[in-house]
Amino acid sequence: MLKGKFTRYLAAAAVAALMTGTSVAEAAGVLTIGRREDGTTFDPIATAQNIDFWVFSNVYDVLVRVDKSGTKLEPGLAESWTVSEDGTEYTFTMRAAKFSDGTDITSEDAKYSLTRIRDDEGSLWSDSYQIIESMETPDANTLVVKLSGPSAPFLASLAMPGASIISQAGMEEMGAEAYAESPIASGAFSVEDWLRGDRVILTKNPHFWEADRVSLDGVEWISIPDDNTRILKMQAGEIDAAIFVPFARIADLKEDPNLKVLLDPSTREDHLLINHEHGALAQKEVRQALDMAIDKQAIVDAVTFGIGEVAYSYIPKGSLYHYADNLQRPYDPEKAKQMLADAGASDLTLDYVVRAGDQVDEQIAVLLQQQLGQAGITVDLRKMDPSQTWDMLVAGEYDISVMYWTKDVIDPDQKTTFVLGHDSNQNYMTRYNNPEVADLVAAGRVEMDPAKREQIYVDLQKMAKEDVNWIDLYYSPYRNVTQSNIEGFFQNPLGRFFLEDTVKN
């Protein structure tokens, strides 16, 4: 990768930081952000992790964006579009824009990116884009997308980070593996270096079509797995911002005049993943017993200090088609114990994968171990490095594990498809498999009548709760902290950081 003077400075400083533990962002205008774990890839179609998507959103642009409120769509690389009367043909007019290598972003790049997320065997999001029947590019600024039928979530799906616009020429020349390490950017920042396990170094993309909007010279996403270490670096002024602030630290950090604590409204839901392919966990009655053996309010009180609230649906509060009257099983460990006995699972032992260094995750693990123990369930805690846990979940090397989801699009189809309706990622690693549910998920995608579509998602929320695809735990806001001189550090409800509007004074 070609690097200029500024990049060479950053890379040298980063190496020095590894040796001394000091900040690498002494250059004016470079924002340093502490996060738990390193990313996994810059290939948009090959990940479902927020830790990747939240960086993608400022490295890549999309055809259609979600606004700051997280509720409306707005133009991105497509400055306008029209829809045919029957809802099956979308014509996008693309704005004049360039990639970070100075080449034009054309309709061919958009077609290539959408074809890839639909057809590539490495795509985790293929099912959501099968509705695309064909695409045409009459000229460099026009993309015509023909659907096999009307699709309610189609426009919203184009705003998903996995549908980011990449360079066709760059991908074909470099290959997927190299591009995933050193991508050609279509967004506000380009990737100058990726020091695996340490940090991702971004610099302002001068070719970005909204470059005048960007104040920062660069951004460093620094991996600091331990919560205490991350907060200590904030208090010492060694980093500019930190995400995933422990609930237990929010009150005292608010008292620090040098810091700003930001609790932005979110679509985050924390839940307990269950591996349906492991022994007794395949039985619905066993999973229902687990749900009944967990005191969610006690978790909210002890872990979130009242900041969160009990969750009861995979579609979070404030989201389209959220079902407020969904079933909430009462906390009843004795009944849970009887249900396990009736199911022949009285001596149930569970392997629980925990992200080491994550205070909240570790605290929840201890609480769940105690609560499930009251129902006669033995829980073995396996504390693992956060960089390893994702691969373990994908491989099915677990029985239970707490994970979280923030919505990536405003429509419920994407999350519903991923956690209930297909097996590209084993229904978010749970291996949940209900053909009736999968058929209803597909029906919801093409139902254009709002009332009928809402009923489909209400039914899906009921069915997911009946089957216990996972156990809903709690909803909570995003929890970030910045130094007092940072302005405009913000996440919308879908999790997107608007770093193009962030200022370091």
C-alpha positions in Angstrom: 0.0 0.0 0.0 1.3 3.5 -0.9 1.7 5.7 2.1 2.5 9.4 2.4 4.4 11.4 5.0 1.4 11.5 7.4 0.9 7.8 7.2 4.6 7.0 7.8 4.4 9.2 10.9 1.4 7.4 12.2 2.8 4.0 11.6 6.1 4.9 13.3 4.2 6.4 16.2 2.0 3.3 16.5 5.1 1.1 16.8 6.5 3.4 19.5 3.1 3.2 21.3 3.3 -0.6 21.3 6.6 -0.3 23.2 5.8 2.6 25.5 2.0 2.4 26.0 1.6 6.0 25.1 -0.9 7.7 22.7 -0.1 7.7 19.0 -2.3 10.6 18.1 -0.2 13.6 18.8 -0.9 15.0 15.3 -3.6 17.6 15.4 -7.0 16.4 14.2 -6.4 12.7 14.8 -9.2 11.1 16.9 -8.3 8.1 19.0 -11.1 5.7 20.0 -10.7 2.9 22.4 -12.7 -0.2 21.7 -12.8 -3.7 23.1 -11.6 -5.9 20.2 -10.0 -5.6 16.8 -12.0 -5.9 13.7 -12.1 -9.0 11.5 -12.2 -7.8 7.9 -12.9 -4.9 5.6 -14.8 -7.0 3.2 -18.4 -5.7 3.6 -20.2 -9.0 2.8 -18.0 -11.2 5.1 -19.0 -10.0 8.5 -22.0 -9.4 10.7 -20.1 -7.8 13.6 -20.8 -4.2 14.8 -17.1 -3.9 15.5 -16.6 -4.1 11.7 -19.7 -2.3 10.5 -19.1 0.7 12.8 -15.8 1.3 11.0 -17.1 0.5 7.6 -19.7 3.3 7.9 -16.9 5.9 7.6 -14.7 4.0 5.2 -17.4 3.1 2.7 -20.4 4.9 1.4 -23.7 3.3 0.4 -26.3 4.1 -2.2 -28.9 5.0 0.3 -28.1 6.2 3.9 -30.0 6.3 7.2 -30.2 9.7 8.8 -29.0 10.8 12.2 -32.4 10.0 13.8 -32.0 6.4 12.6 -35.6 6.4 11.3 -35.4 7.9 7.8 -33.6 7.1 4.5 -31.7 9.8 2.6 -29.5 10.0 -0.5 -26.0 8.6 -0.4 -24.0 7.8 -3.5 -27.4 7.7 -5.2 -28.5 11.3 -5.2 -32.0 10.3 -6.3 -34.2 7.4 -7.4 -37.5 6.5 -8.9 -39.7 3.4 -8.5 -41.9 1.9 -11.1 -45.7 1.8 -10.5 -45.6 -2.0 -9.7 -42.7 -1.6 -7.2 -40.4 -3.9 -9.1 -38.0 -1.5 -10.8 -35.7 1.1 -9.1 -33.7 3.6 -11.2 -30.9 5.2 -9.3 -29.1 8.3 -10.4 -25.6 8.4 -9.0 -23.8 11.5 -8.0 -20.3 12.4 -9.2 -18.0 10.8 -6.7 -14.6 9.2 -6.5 -12.9 6.3 -4.6 -9.9 7.0 -2.4 -7.6 6.1 -5.3 -9.0 8.9 -7.4 -11.0 6.7 -9.8 -14.7 7.5 -10.5 -17.4 5.6 -8.6 -19.8 4.4 -11.3 -23.0 2.5 -11.7 -20.9 -0.5 -12.6 -19.3 -0.4 -9.1 -22.7 -0.3 -7.5 -23.9 -3.2 -9.7 -20.8 -5.2 -8.8 -21.2 -4.6 -5.1 -24.9 -5.6 -5.1 -24.2 -8.7 -7.2 -21.4 -9.7 -4.9 -23.6 -9.5 -1.7 -26.3 -11.5 -3.5 -24.2 -14.2 -5.2 -20.8 -14.5 -3.6 -20.4 -17.7 -1.6 -18.7 -15.7 1.2 -21.7 -13.4 1.7 -23.4 -13.6 5.0 -26.3 -11.5 3.7 -27.2 -13.3 0.5 -30.8 -14.1 1.4 -31.7 -10.4 1.9 -30.7 -9.6 -1.7 -32.1 -12.6 -3.6 -35.1 -10.3 -4.5 -32.8 -8.6 -7.1 -33.5 -10.3 -10.4 -31.3 -8.3 -12.7 -29.4 -5.0 -12.9 -28.5 -2.7 -15.9 -26.2 0.2 -16.2 -27.4 2.4 -19.2 -24.6 4.8 -18.4 -21.9 5.5 -15.7 -24.4 7.4 -13.5 -27.5 5.2 -13.9 -28.3 1.9 -12.2 -31.5 0.1 -12.9 -32.4 -2.6 -10.5 -35.2 -5.1 -11.4 -36.8 -7.1 -8.6 -38.5 -10.4 -8.9 -41.4 -8.9 -7.0 -42.3 -6.0 -4.8 -40.0 -5.8 -1.7 -40.9 -3.7 1.3 -37.4 -3.6 2.8 -35.4 -3.2 -0.4 -34.5 0.5 -0.1 -33.6 0.0 3.6 -31.4 -2.9 2.7 -29.3 -0.7 0.5 -28.3 1.3 3.6 -26.9 -1.7 5.3 -23.0 -1.5 5.8 -22.7 -5.0 4.1 -24.1 -3.3 0.9 -21.3 -0.7 0.9 -20.0 0.3 -2.5 -16.6 -1.1 -3.3 -14.3 -0.7 -6.3 -14.8 -3.4 -8.9 -11.5 -2.7 -10.5 -9.7 -2.7 -7.1 -11.4 -6.0 -6.0 -10.7 -7.8 -9.3 -7.1 -6.6 -9.3 -6.3 -7.2 -5.6 -8.5 -10.2 -4.9 -10.9 -10.5 -1.9 -8.3 -11.4 0.7 -6.0 -8.4 -0.1 -9.0 -6.0 -0.4 -10.3 -7.1 3.0 -7.0 -6.0 4.5 -6.4 -2.8 2.5 -9.6 -1.6 0.9 -10.2 1.3 -1.5 -12.5 3.6 0.3 -15.7 5.2 -1.0 -16.4 7.0 2.3 -15.0 9.8 4.5 -11.8 8.0 5.6 -9.4 5.6 4.0 -7.5 2.7 5.7 -3.8 3.7 5.9 -2.7 0.8 8.1 -4.1 -2.1 10.1 -1.9 -3.2 12.9 -3.6 -6.5 13.8 -4.6 -6.8 17.4 -3.6 -3.2 18.1 -5.3 -0.6 15.9 -6.8 0.5 12.6 -5.4 3.8 11.3 -7.7 5.9 9.1 -6.9 9.1 7.3 -9.2 11.6 5.7 -10.1 10.7 2.2 -9.6 13.8 0.1 -11.6 12.3 -2.8 -14.7 11.8 -0.7 -17.6 13.7 -2.3 -18.3 15.3 1.1 -14.7 16.0 2.0 -15.4 19.6 2.9 -17.7 18.2 5.7 -14.9 16.3 7.4 -12.9 18.1 10.1 -10.7 15.3 11.3 -7.3 14.5 9.7 -7.7 10.9 10.8 -9.1 8.3 13.2 -7.5 5.5 15.1 -9.6 2.6 16.4 -7.5 1.2 19.2 -8.1 -2.3 20.6 -8.2 -2.2 24.5 -10.0 -5.3 25.6 -10.0 -4.6 29.3 -12.7 -2.2 30.4 -10.7 -0.8 33.3 -7.6 -0.1 31.2 -9.8 1.6 28.6 -11.3 3.9 31.2 -8.0 4.6 32.9 -6.6 5.7 29.5 -9.6 8.1 29.1 -9.1 9.5 32.6 -5.4 10.0 31.9 -6.1 11.8 28.6 -4.3 9.2 26.5 -7.2 8.6 24.2 -10.0 10.9 22.9 -13.0 8.6 23.2 -14.0 5.1 24.4 -17.0 3.0 23.6 -18.6 0.3 25.6 -18.3 2.2 28.9 -19.2 -0.2 31.8 -22.5 0.6 33.4 -20.8 0.7 36.8 -18.5 3.6 35.7 -21.1 5.9 34.2 -22.0 7.7 37.4 -18.4 8.6 38.5 -17.3 9.4 34.9 -20.2 12.0 34.7 -18.5 13.7 37.7 -15.2 14.2 35.8 -15.2 17.7 34.4 -12.7 16.6 31.7 -15.0 14.0 30.2 -18.4 13.8 28.5 -20.5 10.7 29.0 -22.8 10.0 26.0 -25.9 7.8 26.3 -27.3 7.8 22.8 -30.6 6.0 22.2 -30.0 2.6 20.5 -31.6 -0.4 19.0 -29.3 -2.6 21.1 -30.6 -5.8 22.6 -28.6 -8.1 24.8 -29.6 -11.8 24.7 -28.5 -15.2 25.7 -27.6 -17.3 22.6 -28.5 -21.0 22.9 -26.9 -23.7 20.7 -30.0 -25.7 19.6 -27.8 -28.5 18.3 -26.3 -29.4 21.7 -28.1 -32.2 23.5 -31.1 -31.3 25.6 -31.0 -27.7 24.3 -32.7 -29.1 21.1 -35.9 -29.5 23.1 -38.1 -26.4 23.2 -39.3 -27.2 26.7 -35.7 -27.2 28.0 -35.1 -23.8 26.4 -38.4 -22.5 27.9 -37.2 -23.7 31.3 -34.0 -21.8 30.9 -36.0 -18.7 30.1 -38.1 -19.1 33.2 -35.0 -19.7 35.4 -33.5 -16.3 34.6 -34.5 -13.2 36.5 -34.1 -10.5 33.9 -35.0 -7.6 36.2 -32.3 -8.7 38.7 -29.8 -8.5 35.8 -31.0 -5.1 34.7 -30.8 -3.8 38.3 -27.4 -5.3 39.1 -25.6 -5.0 35.8 -27.1 -1.8 34.2 -27.7 0.2 37.4 -31.2 0.9 36.1 -30.0 2.3 32.8 -31.3 -0.7 30.8 -34.7 -2.3 30.8 -36.0 -5.8 30.5 -36.2 -7.1 26.9 -39.0 -9.3 25.7 -38.8 -9.3 21.9 -36.0 -9.6 19.3 -37.4 -6.4 17.7 -36.4 -3.7 20.1 -38.6 -1.0 21.6 -38.9 2.1 19.3 -38.4 -0.1 16.2 -40.9 -0.7 13.4 -43.4 -3.4 14.3 -42.2 -3.9 17.9 -44.8 -6.0 19.7 -45.3 -4.4 23.2 -47.5 -7.2 24.4 -45.1 -10.1 23.7 -44.9 -12.9 26.2 -42.7 -12.4 29.3 -42.3 -15.6 31.2 -42.2 -15.1 34.9 -39.1 -15.9 36.9 -39.8 -19.2 38.5 -36.8 -21.4 39.2 -38.9 -24.2 40.8 -41.2 -24.5 37.9 -38.1 -24.4 35.6 -36.6 -27.3 37.6 -39.8 -29.3 37.2 -39.9 -28.6 33.4 -36.3 -29.9 33.1 -37.2 -33.0 35.0 -40.2 -33.6 32.8 -38.0 -33.2 29.8 -35.4 -35.7 31.1 -32.8 -32.9 31.6 -32.5 -32.7 35.4 -28.7 -33.0 35.3 -28.2 -30.4 32.7 -24.6 -29.0 32.5 -23.9 -26.0 30.2 -20.7 -24.7 28.7 -20.9 -20.9 28.8 -18.5 -18.8 26.7 -17.7 -15.5 28.3 -15.7 -12.5 26.9 -12.8 -12.0 29.3 -12.1 -8.4 30.3 -15.7 -7.3 29.6 -17.0 -6.3 33.0 -20.7 -6.5 32.0 -20.3 -9.8 30.3 -18.4 -11.3 33.2 -21.0 -9.9 35.7 -23.9 -11.3 33.8 -22.1 -14.7 33.6 -21.8 -14.9 37.4 -25.5 -13.9 37.8 -26.7 -16.4 35.3 -24.5 -19.1 36.8 -26.2 -18.5 40.2 -29.7 -18.2 38.8 -29.6 -21.2 36.6 -28.0 -23.1 39.5 -31.2 -22.5 41.5 -33.0 -24.5 38.8 -30.5 -27.4 39.2 -28.4 -26.4 36.1 -24.6 -26.6 36.3 -23.0 -23.8 34.3 -19.2 -24.0 33.5 -17.8 -20.5 32.7 -15.2 -20.4 29.9 -13.5 -16.9 29.9 -12.1 -16.3 26.4 -10.3 -13.5 24.7 -12.9 -11.4 22.9 -11.1 -11.9 19.6 -11.7 -15.6 19.9 -15.3 -15.8 21.0 -17.0 -14.9 17.7 -15.2 -17.8 15.9 -16.2 -20.1 18.7 -19.9 -19.2 18.4 -19.8 -19.6 14.6 -18.2 -23.0 15.0 -20.8 -24.0 17.5 -18.2 -24.5 20.3 -20.5 -23.4 23.1 -23.8 -24.1 24.8 -24.8 -20.6 25.9 -23.2 -17.2 25.5 -24.4 -13.6 25.9 -24.3 -11.6 22.7 -25.9 -8.3 21.6 -27.4 -7.0 18.4 -28.0 -3.5 17.1 -30.1 -3.1 14.0 -28.2 -2.2 10.8 -31.3 -1.1 8.8 -34.5 0.6 9.8 -36.7 -2.2 8.5 -37.2 -5.4 10.6 -36.5 -7.8 7.7 -32.7 -7.8 8.0 -32.5 -8.8 11.7 -35.5 -11.1 11.3 -33.9 -12.9 8.3 -30.6 -13.2 10.0 -31.8 -14.6 13.4 -34.9 -16.5 12.4 -35.2 -17.1 8.7 -32.1 -18.6 7.1 -29.0 -20.6 7.8 -26.1 -18.6 6.2 -24.8 -18.0 9.7 -26.8 -20.7 11.4 -29.4 -18.1 12.5 -27.0 -16.0 14.4 -25.1 -19.1 15.6 -28.1 -20.6 17.5 -28.8 -23.3 14.8 -32.5 -22.5 15.3 -34.5 -24.2 12.6 -38.3 -23.8 12.3 -39.4 -24.1 8.6 -42.8 -22.4 9.4 -41.0 -19.4 10.9 -38.6 -19.3 7.9 -41.6 -19.2 5.5 -43.2 -16.4 7.4 -40.0 -14.4 7.3 -39.9 -14.7 3.6 -43.6 -13.7 3.4 -42.9 -10.6 5.5 -40.3 -9.5 3.0 -42.7 -9.2 0.1 -45.9 -8.2 1.8 -46.6 -4.6 0.8 -49.8 -4.0 2.8 -48.5 -2.3 6.1 -51.3 -3.8 8.3 -50.7 -7.3 7.0 -47.0 -6.9 7.2 -47.2 -5.7 10.8 -49.3 -8.8 11.7 -46.6 -11.0 10.2 -43.9 -9.5 12.4 -46.2 -9.7 15.5 -46.7 -13.4 14.8 -42.9 -13.9 14.3 -42.2 -12.2 17.7 -44.7 -14.6 19.3 -43.3 -17.7 17.6 -39.7 -16.7 18.4 -40.7 -16.4 22.0 -42.6 -19.7 22.0 -39.6 -21.5 20.5 -37.0 -19.6 22.6 -34.7 -19.0 19.6 -32.6 -17.1 22.2 -33.4 -15.6 25.6 -34.1 -11.8 25.5 -32.3 -10.1 28.4 -32.3 -6.3 28.2 -32.4 -3.2 26.0 -29.9 -0.3 26.7 -28.5 2.9 25.2 -25.0 3.2 23.6 -22.5 4.1 26.3 -19.6 6.2 25.1 -17.3 8.8 26.7 -15.1 11.5 25.2 -12.7 14.1 26.3 -14.3 17.5 26.9 -12.7 19.0 23.7 -14.4 16.5 21.4 -17.6 17.7 19.7 -20.1 15.8 17.6 -19.1 12.3 18.6 -22.5 10.6 18.1 -24.1 7.2 17.3 -27.5 7.0 15.7 -29.9 4.3 16.9 -28.5 1.8 14.3 -25.0 2.4 15.7 -23.4 4.5 12.9 -20.8 6.9 14.1 -20.9 10.2 12.3 -17.2 10.8 12.4 -17.4 13.1 9.3 -19.1 15.6 11.7 -16.8 15.0 14.7 -14.5 17.8 15.7 -11.4 17.7 17.9 -10.9 21.2 19.4 
